[in-house]
Amino acid sequence: MSRKTTQFGRTQLRAFTLLELLLVVFIMSVLAFSAVSLTETLDSSQDQFRYERARAQGEKLRSAIIDQVESRQSVSGFVADMGDLPDNMTELAFGVVDGNPNDSRFIASQSLTPKLDITPDASFYENASGDEYTLPAAMNVIKGFRGMALQTDEATPRPYFIGSYLKLDPGKSVYEGTGKPRFGDGWGNQSPSGSFTKRTSYTIPTANAFGDDEHSHGWNWVYPAGSETNLIVSAFGKDGASGGTEYSEDLVLASIDANDWSVDTSAIQVELVNDLFEVERDCSDLKSYLLVYNAKLQKWRSIPGPAFGLAPNGGATKVAFTTGVTVPAGTHVLILASTANSITTPLTLTDEIQAGVAGSTQPEIQQVLFAFDSRLIKCKLQVTLPDPDDPVNSNVTYTNDSFDLTSLTDKITELNSNFIAGGGGAGQYDSGPLEYVVSDNTIKLDAAAASSNISTNSDFAAIRVLFDPTDGNNNLIRAKQFNVLPGQTNILRINLSSLAQ
């Protein structure tokens, strides 16, 4: 109702018109509807934000477990460092394994020396059988959990890591309970919403069992049917329960199968290239081993490959490992080894790089093919030369005592003294017939210069390296690091020339 003043100074009262009332009602309805709509829009925006955050968290979770950089042909993440999938979220986030009676921390990332066990257990793990031996430090690989090693602030401190694989939401310096640092699923789900289905080999200790939320951090963490190689991680959604529709629907965010993080041994091939000999060489005396470290078990695996075949000059002989062994992606060590302790050099004989010429002063020069680290090898050096008294029908052979190849210069001097008159041997030679050149590991055999009765440097057996059969390291010939990449055939190449140092 409104007031109106007339021309005579009188005031009259007038009611609202129907149109004015309808306009007011309309405006109030619009305001009320807008308030409700705005509330619904805000709720919907929050749900969408949490949904997108869950998807982003899922991508980070997958990368934390295994992340392959295609352009660099390399992998990183928990699998590459630890050699296996994480059994649960506590392992991935904190490097802690639930044990009985106490939980324990994984080993920290460090440089580890590879071990070869030529008689491993049925799963090819080292078994302290007494025939394990270590490789040189040059072959060390970096394995172990990456992160900052800490202890809890409890009355009895317990070790754990703040790992570098996941960025956790802030919390207390513990890894159990609702106050722990978390890798949330985007919806803030916590136990009992989190779900955990374990691997076949994983045993939950009865005396120190983590709850579902420690194992899953609110995710649905599942090894299907107790699988060892497949892992599915999903978010339950807004309602924190299985099933549902729209934002409450379950969302699979990280599905990891064996091809995503590992290869079967049948997908690993080794090519041995004959770039040393000018003729075809039978390489059946050589075989390969793949050394793989499992940082969770703190053991090396020595997976054997078959012996090689014939390698033509400039060509290769190729073998594939047998099927049935899962090799995690990451850096491993390939070993080339002899099939048994040999009485000769790893390549059967020393390499002649210059032949002696009959009637000439040109000496014969041979190169001794050392193993990849001569400090490991215990052997004897045997030299056979013509007998100056009967150079056509008779030879003279001397062998020194067992030594490692770092002292080869001294052993050449010792052998020369055996050939020289008065040097401790029969004294058939006027001077030492051997000359060792350290720079290229060659031994010059100049029999003609050492005796007036010898006129040729050809046609003699020359040198053999006799391995000490009690030294297991003599099986080792060559080692090389390789990156094994998931989901593809891995061809590892090694040359015979790599054996000569």
ZAVO-16388 format. One record per residue (C-alpha): x, y, z; residue in three letters. Coordinates in steps of 0.001 Angstrom, whole numbers, plus 500000, padded with zeros to 6 digits. Layout:
REM residues N
XYZAla ...
REM end
This chain:
REM residues 501
500000500000500000Met 501303503499499142Ser 500397507112500043Arg 499423509842497510Lys 499051513660498198Thr 496298515432496197Thr 496291518988494917Gln 494173520096497900Phe 496778518768500392Gly 494868515656501289Arg 496631512298501569Thr 495115509174500042Gln 496104505534500581Leu 496584503237497514Arg 497107499426497470Ala 499849497574495480Phe 498727496566492092Thr 498601492910491150Leu 501468493455488743Leu 503638494882491494Glu 502868491946493781Leu 503652489451491048Leu 506940491231490351Leu 507939491032494010Val 507034487341494208Val 509041486670491034Phe 512115488439492352Ile 511957486561495645Met 511553483250493833Ser 514566483980491640Val 516661484815494687Leu 515570481645496481Ala 516241479453493424Phe 519607481098492887Ser 520644480337496463Ala 519696476659496079Val 521362476431492657Ser 524528478081493946Leu 524713475580496801Thr 524286472665494391Glu 526890474151492057Thr 529379474500494885Leu 528785470910495968Asp 529164469718492392Ser 532374471722491951Ser 533832470211495111Gln 532925466718493936Asp 534494467356490530Gln 537625468713492195Phe 537926465601494355Arg 537284463381491352Tyr 540052465088489371Glu 542375464957492359Arg 541763461225492673Ala 542672460769489001Arg 545847462847489456Ala 546777460875492582Gln 546293457650490643Gly 548761458779487968Glu 551295459717490641Lys 550801456355492324Leu 551487454475489105Arg 554613456566488394Ser 555831455971491934Ala 555715452216491369Ile 557171452186487833Ile 557872455144485567Asp 559404454641482133Gln 561043457516480287Val 560698456523476648Glu 563199458992475192Ser 565874458016477689Arg 565153454290477531Gln 565229454034481298Ser 562906453376484206Val 562588454712487738Ser 560397454185490760Gly 559964451581493482Phe 560337448588491151Val 563601449815489600Ala 565090450466493053Asp 563713447505494981Met 563414444827492301Gly 559772443999493048Asp 556292445492493443Leu 555320446977496816Pro 553153444614498837Asp 551133447514500246Asn 551039451288500653Met 553168451231503811Thr 556037449740501830Glu 555659452266499012Leu 555203455353501198Ala 557466454615504157Phe 559801451773503157Gly 558487449753506080Val 557660446068505949Val 555220444627508454Asp 557061441869510270Gly 556636439558513181Asn 557163440478515957Pro 558367443946514823Asn 558102445981511656Asp 561375446931509963Ser 562741449366507418Arg 564004448417503956Phe 567672448992503181Ile 568444452537502067Ala 569503453304498494Ser 573192452474498146Gln 575891451128495838Ser 575882447311495978Leu 578463444863494677Thr 576983442111492472Pro 577414438461493426Lys 577381435441491155Leu 576229432108492559Asp 576787429338490018Ile 574707426913492117Thr 571774429046493341Pro 568527427759494836Asp 565502426714492770Ala 564450430355492304Ser 568040431342491346Phe 568665433258494581Tyr 572034433030496319Glu 571928430391499021Asn 575267430602500845Ala 576410427396499191Ser 580023428495499330Gly 580593429099495625Asp 579392432714495503Glu 581904435347494574Tyr 581752439063494089Thr 582422441234491073Leu 584679444300490978Pro 583326447560492378Ala 583136448949488837Ala 580056446761488336Met 578219448103491411Asn 574549449028490992Val 572407451457492998Ile 569578449637494753Lys 567467450174497853Gly 564692452483499062Phe 565073456151498096Arg 564072458583500799Gly 565014460164504118Met 565610457656506889Ala 563819458702510100Leu 562539457336513381Gln 559124457784514933Thr 558632460108517888Asp 557147457322519968Glu 558524456252523338Ala 560143453325521547Thr 561409454810518261Pro 560665452765515146Arg 562574453234511876Pro 560904454399508678Tyr 561485456517505567Phe 559786459559504176Ile 560064458196500679Gly 560763460133497508Ser 558232458144495460Tyr 555094459885496809Leu 554328463334498173Lys 552358462695501337Leu 549826464932503005Asp 551257466310506289Pro 550872464249509412Gly 552732462993512459Lys 556085461235512286Ser 554481457794512451Val 553169455489509766Tyr 550220454005511623Glu 546897455467512706Gly 544752458321511499Thr 547434460938512185Gly 550070459444509884Lys 551250461275506744Pro 548944460041503997Arg 548711459588500278Phe 544975460209500111Gly 542649459008497373Asp 541184462485496751Gly 537982461825498703Trp 539632461605502099Gly 538592457972502578Asn 540085456253505596Gln 539631452960507357Ser 537272451156507283Pro 536694452550503792Ser 540109451422502504Gly 540259447891501137Ser 543316445610500894Phe 543724442280499085Thr 547201440829499553Lys 549607438972497280Arg 549867435216497556Thr 553342435392499081Ser 552535438185501530Tyr 551773437045505066Thr 550174439507507476Ile 551799438943510870Pro 549327438181513639Thr 551353439931516331Ala 551982443165514458Asn 549393443443511724Ala 548712446846510175Phe 545098447801509620Gly 543512448184506180Asp 544162451913506153Asp 547906451381506748Glu 547920448892503882His 545806451025501527Ser 545610454677502728His 541923454662501833Gly 542403453205498355Trp 541091449879497121Asn 544481448122496860Trp 544041444691495226Val 546270441881494009Tyr 543592439963492054Pro 543151436394493245Ala 546386436624495207Gly 548415437533492122Ser 552166438112492392Glu 552563440304489292Thr 549303442262488801Asn 548151445172490971Leu 544904447181490674Ile 544394450377492685Val 541036452167492616Ser 539217454880494571Ala 535847453998496140Phe 534460457452495432Gly 532458459991497381Lys 530609457513499596Asp 533748455552500497Gly 532028452271499685Ala 532193449762496859Ser 529757450333494000Gly 527633453458493582Gly 526890455826490727Thr 528115459226489557Glu 530702460568492025Tyr 530194457584494327Ser 531146455155491573Glu 534422453208491948Asp 537216454608489784Leu 540118452375488656Val 543177454628488611Leu 546250452378488446Ala 546150448972486787Ser 549638447468486650Ile 550267444064485108Asp 553472442093484601Ala 554219443700481215Asn 554128447161482806Asp 556919446554485296Trp 558848443441484236Ser 559787441049481454Val 559820437292481251Asp 563300435854480789Thr 562245434556477360Ser 562140438219476232Ala 565843438694477058Ile 568363437788474366Gln 572148437978474413Val 574249438501471281Glu 577915437521471471Leu 579764439233468607Val 582932437701467156Asn 584941440823466423Asp 588235439342467621Leu 588980436313465483Phe 589232436331461691Glu 587647432895461516Val 584481431332462865Glu 584766430508466545Arg 582923427887468535Asp 581655429762471606Cys 580021426779473268Ser 582512427138476137Asp 580851430425477076Leu 577496431155478700Lys 575773434161480269Ser 574212434919483643Tyr 571879437787484487Leu 572432439162487981Leu 569282440765489436Val 569061442259492926Tyr 565951442056495107Asn 566357444782497726Ala 563333443529499681Lys 565025440158500211Leu 568555441619500074Gln 569643438818497763Lys 571150438508494296Trp 569585436301491689Arg 571910434478489269Ser 569732433560486288Ile 571672431349483849Pro 571402431473480074Gly 572295428661477663Pro 575744428202476118Ala 576483430028472878Phe 577027428476469454Gly 579242429223466442Leu 580101432876465883Ala 581319433751462359Pro 583947436412461810Asn 582204439747462262Gly 578966437964463115Gly 577206436971466302Ala 575811433971468078Thr 572519434711469871Lys 570828432927472749Val 567600433593474655Ala 567029432846478302Phe 564484430156479055Thr 560975431243479982Thr 559390431365483392Gly 561405433862485466Val 560116437393486065Thr 562849440028485768Val 561934443502487093Pro 562691446552484992Ala 565819448438486003Gly 569598448159485948Thr 571078444677486119His 574427443029485375Val 575147440608482545Leu 577948438119483164Ile 579819436219480477Leu 581370433113481989Ala 583083429918481008Ser 580988426776481227Thr 583564425207483538Ala 586954425943485023Asn 589205425837481996Ser 592854424880481652Ile 593354427599479086Thr 592488431236478682Thr 588793432137478543Pro 589001432112474740Leu 590932428829474598Thr 594165430424473471Leu 596024433689473457Thr 595500435904470440Asp 598378436011467976Glu 598669439562466686Ile 601941439051464789Gln 603290435788463452Ala 606955434946463591Gly 608568434656460142Val 610975431819459382Ala 614469433034458474Gly 613587436506459680Ser 614191438568462764Thr 610457439318463032Gln 609303437943466394Pro 605988436354467177Glu 603762438520469394Ile 600793437171471332Gln 598254438985473428Gln 597056437352476615Val 593282437702476953Leu 592721438564480596Phe 589382438311482340Ala 587471441549482966Phe 589282442179486252Asp 592702440601486314Ser 593021441157490058Arg 590460438406490618Leu 592139435752488547Ile 594557433196489953Lys 596460431366487256Cys 599756429949486035Lys 601621431023482923Leu 602988428216480768Gln 605442428911477934Val 606571426322475380Thr 609504427103473054Leu 611755425047470758Pro 614626423186472378Asp 617799424882471102Pro 619555421508471046Asp 616861419978468816Asp 614579422791467577Pro 612800420641465002Val 611767417699467165Asn 611811418921470728Ser 610258421694472865Asn 611043423135476277Val 608169424014478626Thr 608229426027481839Tyr 605327426882484155Thr 605499429308487055Asn 603619429189490335Asp 600051430461490798Ser 599732434245490782Phe 597279437004489961Asp 597718438770486674Leu 598640442108488211Thr 602107440677488824Ser 602563439400485263Leu 605691441500484653Thr 607476439774487529Asp 606332436370486296Lys 607737436995482809Ile 611074437810484389Thr 610820434607486402Glu 610091432535483301Leu 612980434116481391Asn 615336433089484164Ser 614203429479483732Asn 615141429517480045Phe 618560431136480556Ile 621635429048481388Ala 622228429213485128Gly 618781430673485703Gly 617399427737487608Gly 616242425732484577Gly 618122423525482165Ala 619671426674480711Gly 619015426011477028Gln 618805429723476047Tyr 621551432358475963Asp 619134435163476965Ser 615527435572477966Gly 613196434837475011Pro 610208436705476439Leu 609379440415476522Glu 606197441701478137Tyr 604659445005476986Val 602412446286479781Val 600579448919477719Ser 598796446397475492Asp 599204443131477429Asn 601372441532474745Thr 604210439051475110Ile 606880439022472437Lys 608388435602471779Leu 611786436035470148Asp 613324432608470295Ala 615788433348467492Ala 617316436257469401Ala 617703434104472480Ala 619621431218470925Ser 622056430936468064Ser 620572427533467225Asn 617036428853466611Ile 616450430508463252Ser 612661430761463199Thr 609994432326465399Asn 607168430264463983Ser 605797426796464642Asp 605790426574468401Phe 603008426230470954Ala 604008429433472734Ala 601809430510475670Ile 598961429136477688Arg 597284430633480754Val 596412427841483181Leu 593638428755485582Phe 593837427667489166Asp 590906425209489369Pro 590373426005493055Thr 589574429646492298Asp 585878430077491450Gly 586511433528490001Asn 588042431878486969Asn 584521431342485657Asn 584165435081485256Leu 585148436562481936Ile 583232439763481375Arg 580586441839483140Ala 578458444677481813Lys 575537446705483159Gln 572280446810481204Phe 568902448488481578Asn 566051446020481229Val 562895447750479979Leu 559342446441480505Pro 556936445290477826Gly 559473444578475083Gln 562212442224473921Thr 565563443228475404Asn 568636442443473286Ile 571886442635475263Leu 575034442737473126Arg 578585441971474158Ile 581750441616472034Asn 584542439063472291Leu 586985441957472051Ser 585680443192475360Ser 587564440304476925Leu 590974441661475975Ala 592235444341478311Gln 
REM end
